[in-house]
Amino acid sequence: MQLNLHQTHHEIADFEGIFKYLTSTFQDGSHSGLHIFPELFLTGYPLQDLPLKKTFIDDYLAFLEDLSIWSERQLKSKSPLALLFGGLRYEFDGLGWPAQIENVMYILEPGKKLRPLYTKQLLPNYDLYEEKKYFTPGNQSVVFEFQGKNFGLLICEDMWFSHLHDVDPVELLSEQNKKCDMVINISASPYHLGKIETRINRALEISQFLEAPFVYVNRVGAEDEIIFDGHSFVVDGNSVVKMAYGFKSQILSLEMPVYQEPEKGNVRSYHSSTNSWSTIFSTRLSSDTLSLTPMGPKGCQEVLDALLLGIGDYITKNGMKKFTIALSGGMDSALVLTIIKLLQKTMPIELEAVFMPGFYSSSVSFDLSYDLCRNLGVKLTTMPIKFIHSTIKTAYRDNFGAELKGLADENIQSRLRGALIYMRSNDLNSVVLNTSNKSELSVGYSTIYGDSVGALSVLGDLFKSEVFELAHFINANYGGLIPEDIITRPPSAELRENQEDSQSLPPYDRLDPILEALLSSRFSPADLIKRGHDKDEVLKVYSLLSKSEYKRKQFCPIIKVKPKSFGFGHRVPISKKIL
């Protein structure tokens, strides 16, 4: 029997586009076998409050009716054919409001109406997930028979063993009267660094436990800050039989494999400690020194692919095609501009860079910005802020009878740049991308309405040390695009004379491991001090992290590439006692 894994890429609630994909894919009647689509393929994911909106409900129900009519009248095949895909199933109360919404797996066969096969049993309710708010869980496992074979059905979270849940859908499958010839899991699984290996390891555990091959189908696409990476695959109990591309749509076809006994050394325990909930507490820290583990070349390429998909989908789905990037001569803005230039190789986008020098901007900053733009082939425009800054200082003194100095004077420079870059953005109808990194966001080393402006944050889930690592990777693999002096010069905001980041913050090789440890929630300041980190440094960082929540609440969406990220999955009160 042939299996066809449809790793699809669609916009949320694009019912017309999804229907067109199905009708065009199956229009010639040549397809057969089992065609498997991702979780909530019919709607997209995550939906947030959309399933409660009347317009969404009406359009979705009409779409389901169209699918049934198409299947009954037009879907043809000379051989047995079945389509399995995720969607929503509604039940309504007497007033017509949703009384129950289920996350289900539907089946569609030629000449038959659409019908639900299985309801997702485990509803994740942690980090960026909030499915219990919207969905009603299923209460039984299902073994589906097709062409004489038995297929155990799971939806995303159902495959993850966790003490958070009262039931284990995989164990329930093992208790069914029918032994599974294959297990199918349809997913909408967000990407983070290390997630691909975690999925494969878990699939092998289940495959060996049930003694059946395991099929995993994931969606592709970026939904604001969340990235879906694809990487659909099939394992046969011992190894990966076949895997789809990452970060690209694809139909992966293969003959249904048979179960293979695992080789010595590849036997896995089903009840492993790896599960969805625990991953948000995981860290990329060495166990002895608690130093930050490098991403490595493979991780850098994954993260770069995720960022390119995230930016590309953001502008495509929101009808944009121009970018305006504020360059400072520093590492962060240089890396963002370089990433957008790489995106330009695959998308018809327009790109410009703007350098906005102030009184404290060095000539080196302009020279490096110029060199970068020359390497990239990007137009660079210089728009000084020093004259506007001088006018504001005079107006402040005239109206308030005091000199504008210190932090207020530093921040107005950053806010002037924010205002000017958006002036240009409004004129061009372009997208401003934020250039802050995770280290800065963690400790509040940014100015609200200044360098924190932007429609989307590219580097907000990468610590400064990881920004440098990614820059080195791009230079090594994409032709030395970033001038080496940008990477090696000491980081500085250049808002006062001879300013360097190290005057306000610990060096990034010490700061970033502390932040990684604290943000994972696995470590307290006391834990870090016991492990040898400087007490004053740890307490300072912890205080800055806790007091900067109000800034992060006003920040733009951040492309998520880590298990625990700021944004959608980070929910901490602004007003609180520092614990």
C-alpha positions as CSV (number, residue, x, y, z in Angstrom):
1,M,0.0,0.0,0.0
2,Q,1.3,3.5,-0.8
3,L,1.4,6.1,1.9
4,N,1.4,9.8,1.0
5,L,2.3,12.4,3.6
6,H,1.0,15.8,2.7
7,Q,3.3,18.3,4.4
8,T,1.2,21.4,3.6
9,H,1.7,25.1,3.9
10,H,-1.5,27.2,4.1
11,E,-2.8,30.3,5.7
12,I,-5.1,30.0,8.7
13,A,-8.8,30.0,7.7
14,D,-7.9,30.0,4.0
15,F,-10.8,27.6,3.2
16,E,-10.8,28.5,-0.5
17,G,-7.1,27.8,-0.8
18,I,-7.3,24.5,1.1
19,F,-10.3,23.4,-1.1
20,K,-8.4,24.3,-4.2
21,Y,-5.4,22.3,-3.0
22,L,-7.5,19.2,-2.6
23,T,-9.5,19.4,-5.8
24,S,-6.4,20.2,-7.9
25,T,-4.3,17.4,-6.3
26,F,-6.9,14.7,-6.8
27,Q,-8.6,15.9,-10.0
28,D,-7.3,13.3,-12.4
29,G,-8.4,10.2,-10.5
30,S,-4.9,8.6,-10.6
31,H,-4.3,8.6,-6.8
32,S,-4.7,5.7,-4.5
33,G,-3.6,4.5,-1.1
34,L,-3.7,6.5,2.1
35,H,-3.2,10.2,2.0
36,I,-2.4,11.8,5.3
37,F,-2.6,15.5,6.2
38,P,-1.5,17.5,9.3
39,E,-3.5,18.3,12.4
40,L,-6.2,20.9,11.8
41,F,-5.3,20.9,8.1
42,L,-8.9,22.2,7.3
43,T,-8.5,25.3,9.4
44,G,-4.8,26.0,10.2
45,Y,-3.2,26.3,13.7
46,P,-3.1,27.9,16.2
47,L,-6.6,29.3,15.9
48,Q,-6.8,31.2,19.3
49,D,-10.3,32.7,19.4
50,L,-11.2,32.2,15.7
51,P,-13.3,29.0,16.4
52,L,-15.7,31.1,18.4
53,K,-16.3,33.8,15.7
54,K,-19.6,33.5,13.9
55,T,-18.0,34.4,10.5
56,F,-15.4,31.7,11.0
57,I,-18.0,29.1,12.0
58,D,-20.3,29.8,9.1
59,D,-17.5,29.7,6.5
60,Y,-16.0,26.6,8.0
61,L,-19.3,24.7,8.0
62,A,-20.0,25.7,4.4
63,F,-16.5,24.5,3.5
64,L,-17.2,21.1,5.1
65,E,-20.4,20.8,3.1
66,D,-18.5,21.6,-0.1
67,L,-15.9,18.9,0.7
68,S,-18.6,16.3,1.2
69,I,-20.3,17.2,-2.1
70,W,-17.0,17.1,-3.9
71,S,-16.2,13.7,-2.5
72,E,-19.6,12.2,-3.3
73,R,-19.7,13.6,-6.9
74,Q,-16.2,14.3,-8.2
75,L,-13.5,12.5,-6.2
76,K,-12.6,9.4,-8.3
77,S,-10.0,6.6,-8.0
78,K,-9.5,3.3,-9.8
79,S,-8.0,1.8,-6.6
80,P,-8.9,2.2,-2.9
81,L,-8.3,5.7,-1.7
82,A,-8.7,7.5,1.7
83,L,-7.8,11.0,2.8
84,L,-7.1,11.5,6.5
85,F,-6.9,15.1,7.8
86,G,-7.4,17.2,10.8
87,G,-10.3,19.6,11.4
88,L,-12.8,20.8,13.9
89,R,-16.1,19.2,14.8
90,Y,-18.8,21.4,16.3
91,E,-21.9,20.7,18.4
92,F,-24.2,23.6,19.1
93,D,-26.7,24.5,21.8
94,G,-30.3,25.6,21.4
95,L,-29.2,29.2,20.7
96,G,-26.8,28.2,18.0
97,W,-23.6,28.8,20.0
98,P,-20.8,26.3,20.1
99,A,-21.5,23.9,23.0
100,Q,-18.6,21.6,22.1
101,I,-15.6,21.9,19.7
102,E,-13.5,18.8,19.1
103,N,-10.1,18.6,17.4
104,V,-10.6,15.6,15.2
105,M,-9.2,13.4,12.4
106,Y,-11.6,13.2,9.4
107,I,-11.7,10.6,6.6
108,L,-12.8,11.3,3.1
109,E,-13.4,8.5,0.6
110,P,-14.7,8.7,-3.0
111,G,-18.5,8.6,-3.1
112,K,-18.9,9.2,0.6
113,K,-19.5,12.1,2.9
114,L,-16.8,13.5,5.2
115,R,-16.9,11.8,8.6
116,P,-14.9,12.0,11.8
117,L,-12.8,9.1,12.8
118,Y,-11.0,10.1,16.0
119,T,-11.0,12.9,18.5
120,K,-7.8,14.2,20.1
121,Q,-7.6,13.0,23.7
122,L,-4.7,15.0,25.2
123,L,-5.2,18.8,25.0
124,P,-1.9,20.7,25.8
125,N,-2.3,23.6,28.0
126,Y,1.2,24.9,28.7
127,D,3.7,27.4,27.1
128,L,2.1,28.6,23.8
129,Y,-0.7,26.0,23.9
130,E,-4.2,26.7,25.3
131,E,-6.4,24.0,23.8
132,K,-8.4,23.2,26.9
133,K,-9.8,26.7,26.6
134,Y,-11.5,25.8,23.3
135,F,-11.7,22.1,22.8
136,T,-13.4,19.1,24.4
137,P,-11.1,16.0,24.6
138,G,-12.0,12.6,23.2
139,N,-12.3,9.6,25.5
140,Q,-11.4,6.6,23.4
141,S,-8.6,5.3,21.2
142,V,-9.4,4.3,17.6
143,V,-7.9,1.6,15.3
144,F,-9.0,2.3,11.8
145,E,-9.0,-0.4,9.1
146,F,-8.1,0.2,5.5
147,Q,-7.2,-2.3,2.8
148,G,-6.9,-5.1,5.4
149,K,-4.5,-3.1,7.6
150,N,-5.1,-1.7,11.1
151,F,-4.0,1.9,11.7
152,G,-3.8,3.3,15.3
153,L,-4.7,7.0,15.3
154,L,-3.2,9.8,17.3
155,I,-3.2,13.6,17.1
156,C,-0.1,15.5,18.1
157,E,0.0,15.6,21.9
158,D,-1.5,12.1,22.1
159,M,2.0,10.7,21.4
160,W,3.7,12.3,24.3
161,F,3.9,10.5,27.6
162,S,3.3,12.9,30.5
163,H,2.2,12.7,34.1
164,L,0.2,15.9,33.4
165,H,-2.5,13.7,31.7
166,D,-4.9,11.2,33.2
167,V,-4.8,8.9,30.2
168,D,-2.2,7.6,27.8
169,P,-3.6,7.2,24.3
170,V,-0.7,5.1,23.2
171,E,-1.2,2.6,26.0
172,L,-4.9,2.6,25.2
173,L,-4.0,1.6,21.6
174,S,-1.9,-1.3,23.0
175,E,-5.1,-2.6,24.8
176,Q,-7.3,-2.6,21.7
177,N,-8.5,-6.0,20.3
178,K,-6.9,-5.2,17.0
179,K,-3.1,-5.0,16.8
180,C,-1.8,-2.0,14.9
181,D,0.0,-2.6,11.6
182,M,0.9,1.1,11.7
183,V,0.4,4.1,14.0
184,I,-0.5,7.5,12.4
185,N,0.1,10.8,14.2
186,I,-1.1,14.0,12.5
187,S,0.5,17.1,14.1
188,A,0.8,20.8,14.1
189,S,4.0,20.9,16.0
190,P,5.9,24.2,16.4
191,Y,9.6,24.3,15.8
192,H,12.4,24.9,18.3
193,L,16.0,24.0,18.3
194,G,16.4,20.3,19.1
195,K,12.7,19.5,18.5
196,I,13.3,17.3,15.4
197,E,15.5,14.8,17.2
198,T,13.0,14.8,20.1
199,R,10.1,13.8,17.8
200,I,12.1,11.0,16.2
201,N,13.2,9.6,19.5
202,R,9.6,9.6,20.8
203,A,8.3,8.0,17.6
204,L,10.9,5.2,17.9
205,E,9.8,4.6,21.5
206,I,6.2,4.3,20.4
207,S,7.0,2.2,17.4
208,Q,8.9,-0.3,19.5
209,F,6.3,-0.3,22.3
210,L,3.5,-1.1,19.8
211,E,5.7,-3.1,17.4
212,A,4.4,-1.2,14.5
213,P,5.8,1.5,12.1
214,F,5.0,5.0,13.0
215,V,4.0,7.8,10.6
216,Y,4.3,11.5,11.7
217,V,2.8,14.3,9.5
218,N,3.5,17.9,10.4
219,R,2.5,21.2,8.8
220,V,4.8,23.9,7.5
221,G,4.5,27.7,7.9
222,A,4.8,30.7,10.2
223,E,1.9,32.0,12.1
224,D,3.1,35.4,13.5
225,E,5.9,34.2,15.9
226,I,5.3,30.4,15.7
227,I,7.2,28.3,13.1
228,F,6.0,25.0,11.8
229,D,9.0,23.2,10.3
230,G,7.5,20.1,8.6
231,H,10.1,17.3,8.8
232,S,7.4,14.7,8.5
233,F,8.8,11.2,8.7
234,V,8.2,7.4,9.0
235,V,10.0,5.1,11.3
236,D,9.9,1.3,11.2
237,G,10.9,0.5,14.8
238,N,14.6,0.7,14.2
239,S,15.3,3.8,12.2
240,V,13.9,6.6,10.1
241,V,12.7,5.1,6.8
242,K,12.1,8.4,5.1
243,M,11.8,12.1,6.1
244,A,10.4,15.1,4.3
245,Y,12.1,18.5,3.8
246,G,12.3,21.0,6.6
247,F,10.6,24.3,6.3
248,K,9.1,23.5,2.9
249,S,5.8,21.9,1.7
250,Q,6.1,18.5,0.2
251,I,4.2,15.3,-0.6
252,L,6.3,12.4,0.7
253,S,5.3,9.1,-0.9
254,L,6.5,5.6,0.0
255,E,5.4,2.0,0.3
256,M,4.0,1.1,3.7
257,P,7.0,-0.3,5.6
258,V,7.0,-3.3,7.9
259,Y,8.1,-3.3,11.5
260,Q,11.8,-4.0,12.1
261,E,13.2,-5.3,15.4
262,P,15.5,-2.7,16.8
263,E,19.2,-3.4,16.6
264,K,21.2,-3.9,19.7
265,G,21.8,-0.5,21.3
266,N,18.7,1.0,19.7
267,V,16.2,-0.4,22.1
268,R,14.2,2.3,23.8
269,S,12.0,2.6,26.9
270,Y,8.4,3.7,26.2
271,H,8.1,5.6,29.5
272,S,11.0,7.9,28.9
273,S,11.5,11.1,30.7
274,T,11.1,13.1,27.5
275,N,7.7,14.6,27.1
276,S,6.2,17.9,25.8
277,W,5.8,19.5,29.2
278,S,9.4,18.9,30.3
279,T,10.8,20.5,27.2
280,I,10.0,24.0,28.3
281,F,12.3,23.4,31.3
282,S,15.1,22.1,29.2
283,T,18.2,24.2,28.8
284,R,21.2,24.3,26.4
285,L,23.6,24.5,29.3
286,S,26.5,22.1,30.0
287,S,25.8,20.1,33.2
288,D,29.1,21.0,34.9
289,T,29.9,24.6,34.2
290,L,26.4,25.8,33.1
291,S,28.0,27.4,30.1
292,L,25.8,27.9,27.0
293,T,26.1,25.0,24.5
294,P,26.8,26.3,21.0
295,M,24.1,25.7,18.4
296,G,26.7,24.2,16.0
297,P,26.5,24.3,12.2
298,K,23.4,22.1,12.0
299,G,21.6,24.2,14.6
300,C,22.6,27.4,12.9
301,Q,21.3,26.2,9.6
302,E,18.0,25.2,11.2
303,V,17.6,28.5,13.0
304,L,18.4,30.4,9.8
305,D,15.8,28.4,7.8
306,A,13.2,29.0,10.6
307,L,13.9,32.8,10.5
308,L,13.7,33.0,6.8
309,L,10.4,31.1,6.8
310,G,9.1,33.3,9.6
311,I,9.9,36.6,7.9
312,G,8.8,35.4,4.5
313,D,5.4,34.1,5.7
314,Y,4.8,37.3,7.8
315,I,5.1,39.6,4.8
316,T,3.4,37.2,2.4
317,K,0.4,36.7,4.6
318,N,0.1,40.3,5.4
319,G,0.5,41.6,1.8
320,M,3.9,43.3,2.1
321,K,7.0,43.2,0.0
322,K,9.3,46.0,1.2
323,F,11.8,46.2,4.1
324,T,13.4,49.2,5.8
325,I,16.3,48.3,8.1
326,A,18.0,50.7,10.6
327,L,21.7,50.0,10.5
328,S,23.9,51.0,13.4
329,G,27.3,49.6,12.4
330,G,26.8,46.9,15.1
331,M,26.3,43.1,15.0
332,D,22.5,42.8,15.4
333,S,21.3,45.1,12.7
334,A,24.0,43.8,10.3
335,L,22.8,40.2,10.9
336,V,19.1,41.2,10.3
337,L,20.0,43.0,7.1
338,T,22.0,40.0,5.9
339,I,19.2,37.5,6.7
340,I,16.8,39.7,4.7
341,K,19.2,39.7,1.8
342,L,19.3,35.9,1.9
343,L,15.5,36.0,1.8
344,Q,15.6,38.2,-1.3
345,K,17.2,35.3,-3.2
346,T,13.9,33.3,-3.0
347,M,11.3,36.1,-2.8
348,P,10.7,39.3,-4.9
349,I,11.2,41.8,-2.1
350,E,12.6,45.3,-2.0
351,L,15.2,46.3,0.6
352,E,16.9,49.4,1.9
353,A,19.1,50.3,4.8
354,V,19.2,53.6,6.7
355,F,22.1,54.8,8.9
356,M,21.1,57.5,11.4
357,P,24.2,58.9,13.1
358,G,24.1,61.0,16.2
359,F,26.7,63.0,18.1
360,Y,28.3,59.9,19.6
361,S,28.3,57.8,16.4
362,S,31.8,56.9,15.3
363,S,33.0,57.2,11.8
364,V,33.8,53.4,12.0
365,S,30.1,52.7,12.4
366,F,29.4,54.4,9.1
367,D,32.3,52.8,7.3
368,L,31.2,49.3,8.5
369,S,27.6,49.9,7.5
370,Y,28.8,51.1,4.1
371,D,31.0,48.0,3.7
372,L,28.2,45.7,4.7
373,C,25.7,47.3,2.2
374,R,28.4,47.1,-0.5
375,N,28.9,43.4,0.1
376,L,25.1,42.8,0.1
377,G,24.3,45.0,-2.8
378,V,21.8,47.1,-0.7
379,K,21.2,50.8,-1.0
380,L,22.3,52.7,2.1
381,T,20.8,56.1,3.0
382,T,22.3,58.3,5.7
383,M,19.8,60.4,7.8
384,P,21.5,62.1,10.7
385,I,19.7,62.7,14.0
386,K,22.3,65.1,15.6
387,F,20.5,68.2,14.3
388,I,17.1,67.1,15.5
389,H,18.7,66.0,18.8
390,S,20.2,69.4,19.3
391,T,16.9,71.1,18.6
392,I,15.1,68.9,21.2
393,K,17.8,69.6,23.8
394,T,17.3,73.4,23.3
395,A,13.5,73.1,23.4
396,Y,13.8,71.0,26.6
397,R,16.0,73.6,28.3
398,D,13.8,76.5,27.2
399,N,10.6,74.9,28.4
400,F,11.6,73.0,31.5
401,G,14.5,75.1,32.6
402,A,16.9,72.2,32.9
403,E,19.5,70.4,30.8
404,L,18.5,67.2,29.0
405,K,21.1,64.7,30.1
406,G,21.8,61.2,31.4
407,L,19.5,58.4,30.6
408,A,16.8,60.8,29.2
409,D,19.2,62.2,26.7
410,E,20.4,58.7,25.7
411,N,16.9,57.4,25.2
412,I,15.6,60.4,23.1
413,Q,18.3,59.6,20.6
414,S,17.0,56.0,20.3
415,R,13.4,57.3,20.1
416,L,14.3,59.7,17.3
417,R,15.7,56.9,15.3
418,G,12.5,54.9,15.9
419,A,10.4,57.8,14.8
420,L,12.5,58.5,11.7
421,I,12.7,54.8,10.6
422,Y,8.9,54.6,10.8
423,M,8.5,57.9,8.9
424,R,10.4,56.2,6.1
425,S,8.4,53.0,6.5
426,N,5.1,54.9,6.3
427,D,6.2,56.7,3.1
428,L,7.3,53.4,1.4
429,N,4.7,51.2,2.9
430,S,7.5,49.0,4.1
431,V,8.1,46.7,7.1
432,V,10.5,47.7,9.9
433,L,12.1,44.7,11.4
434,N,13.3,44.9,15.0
435,T,17.0,44.2,15.6
436,S,17.1,43.5,19.4
437,N,18.5,40.2,20.7
438,K,17.3,38.0,23.6
439,S,20.0,39.2,26.0
440,E,18.9,42.8,25.6
441,L,15.2,41.9,25.9
442,S,15.9,39.9,29.0
443,V,17.5,42.6,31.0
444,G,15.6,45.6,29.5
445,Y,18.6,47.0,27.7
446,S,16.4,48.7,25.1
447,T,14.4,51.8,24.8
448,I,10.6,51.6,24.5
449,Y,9.5,53.3,21.2
450,G,13.2,53.5,20.3
451,D,15.3,50.5,19.4
452,S,12.5,48.3,20.5
453,V,10.3,49.3,17.5
454,G,9.5,47.0,14.6
455,A,6.7,44.8,13.2
456,L,8.5,41.6,13.9
457,S,11.6,40.6,15.9
458,V,14.1,38.5,14.0
459,L,16.7,37.9,16.8
460,G,14.5,38.2,19.9
461,D,14.9,34.5,20.7
462,L,18.7,34.4,20.2
463,F,21.1,35.5,22.9
464,K,23.9,37.9,21.9
465,S,26.5,35.1,21.9
466,E,24.2,33.1,19.5
467,V,23.9,36.1,17.3
468,F,27.7,36.1,16.9
469,E,27.7,32.3,16.3
470,L,25.0,32.7,13.6
471,A,27.0,35.5,12.0
472,H,30.1,33.4,11.8
473,F,28.1,30.5,10.3
474,I,26.6,32.8,7.6
475,N,30.0,34.2,6.7
476,A,31.5,30.6,6.5
477,N,28.7,29.2,4.4
478,Y,27.3,32.2,2.4
479,G,30.4,34.0,1.2
480,G,31.7,36.2,4.0
481,L,28.9,38.8,3.7
482,I,29.4,40.5,7.1
483,P,32.6,42.5,7.5
484,E,34.7,40.8,10.1
485,D,35.2,44.1,12.0
486,I,31.5,44.3,12.7
487,I,31.7,40.9,14.4
488,T,34.8,41.6,16.4
489,R,34.2,45.2,17.6
490,P,32.9,45.7,21.2
491,P,29.1,46.1,21.2
492,S,27.9,49.6,21.9
493,A,24.7,51.6,21.7
494,E,26.8,54.8,21.0
495,L,24.4,57.0,23.0
496,R,27.1,58.6,25.1
497,E,30.9,59.2,24.8
498,N,32.9,55.9,24.7
499,Q,29.9,53.8,25.6
500,E,30.2,50.0,25.6
501,D,27.6,47.3,26.6
502,S,30.1,45.9,29.1
503,Q,29.8,49.1,31.2
504,S,26.2,48.2,31.9
505,L,26.0,44.4,31.6
506,P,28.2,41.4,32.4
507,P,30.1,40.1,29.4
508,Y,27.8,38.1,27.2
509,D,29.7,34.8,27.7
510,R,28.7,35.2,31.4
511,L,25.3,36.9,31.0
512,D,23.8,34.5,28.5
513,P,24.2,31.3,30.5
514,I,22.7,33.0,33.5
515,L,19.7,34.1,31.5
516,E,19.2,30.7,29.9
517,A,19.2,29.1,33.3
518,L,16.7,31.6,34.8
519,L,14.4,31.6,31.8
520,S,14.1,27.8,31.7
521,S,12.6,28.1,35.3
522,R,14.8,25.2,36.3
523,F,17.2,27.3,38.2
524,S,16.9,30.0,40.9
525,P,19.6,32.6,41.6
526,A,20.6,30.6,44.6
527,D,21.2,27.5,42.4
528,L,23.5,29.5,40.1
529,I,25.4,31.0,43.0
530,K,26.0,27.5,44.4
531,R,27.3,26.4,41.1
532,G,30.0,29.0,41.1
533,H,28.5,32.1,39.4
534,D,29.3,35.4,40.9
535,K,26.7,36.4,43.5
536,D,26.5,40.1,42.7
537,E,26.3,39.4,39.0
538,V,23.5,36.8,39.3
539,L,21.4,39.0,41.6
540,K,21.8,42.0,39.3
541,V,20.8,40.0,36.2
542,Y,17.8,38.5,38.1
543,S,16.6,41.9,39.2
544,L,16.9,43.3,35.7
545,L,15.1,40.3,34.2
546,S,12.2,40.7,36.7
547,K,11.9,44.5,36.4
548,S,11.9,44.5,32.6
549,E,8.6,42.7,32.1
550,Y,6.7,45.9,31.3
551,K,9.0,46.5,28.3
552,R,8.5,43.0,26.9
553,K,4.7,43.3,27.2
554,Q,4.9,46.2,24.7
555,F,7.3,44.4,22.4
556,C,6.5,43.1,18.9
557,P,6.1,39.4,18.0
558,I,9.3,37.4,18.3
559,I,10.1,34.5,15.9
560,K,10.3,31.5,18.3
561,V,13.3,29.2,17.8
562,K,13.8,28.0,21.4
563,P,11.8,25.8,23.8
564,K,11.1,28.7,26.1
565,S,10.7,32.1,24.4
566,F,9.4,35.6,25.2
567,G,6.1,36.3,23.6
568,F,3.1,34.0,23.2
569,G,4.3,31.4,25.6
570,H,5.8,33.7,28.2
571,R,3.1,34.9,30.5
572,V,4.4,36.8,33.6
573,P,2.6,39.6,35.5
574,I,4.1,43.0,35.2
575,S,3.1,43.9,38.7
576,K,4.6,41.4,41.2
577,K,6.9,40.9,44.0
578,I,10.3,39.9,42.9
579,L,10.6,36.3,44.2
